[in-house]
């Protein structure tokens, strides 16, 4: 699992990591599974860098559209003629949710 996948998984679970003092990650109490904690420990520096260096909406958009243009299901779903695939749907949902948060604050 790469860092973008980790961020997508956390956001799909309704968990939004926060960077504190540029070196710590904060999460609501009791929301992380043991597996998530383990991956976060392994990817902590990358996750902090991603959250502080770039706009997560841009990262999610890039990730979704890389998939979108190579998937016949997701291209059709984008035009309303079909459904997104099992890979594209969570990518799309995370991208839309992040976009809505950035627009509506």
Number of C-alpha atoms within 10 A of each C-alpha: 8 10 18 16 13 16 21 22 17 18 18 15 11 12 15 14 17 16 16 10 7 11 11 12 17 10 12 10 6 6 13 15 8 9 8 14 13 12 14 19 11 12 16 17 15 14 22 19 14 16 18 14 9 10 12 19 18 13 14 23 17 14 18 21 17 12 16 23 11 10 16 14 18 25 20 14 17 13 9 10 11 13 16 21 16 10 13 21 17 17 24 21 16 22 24 15 15 20 17 12 11 12 8 7 6
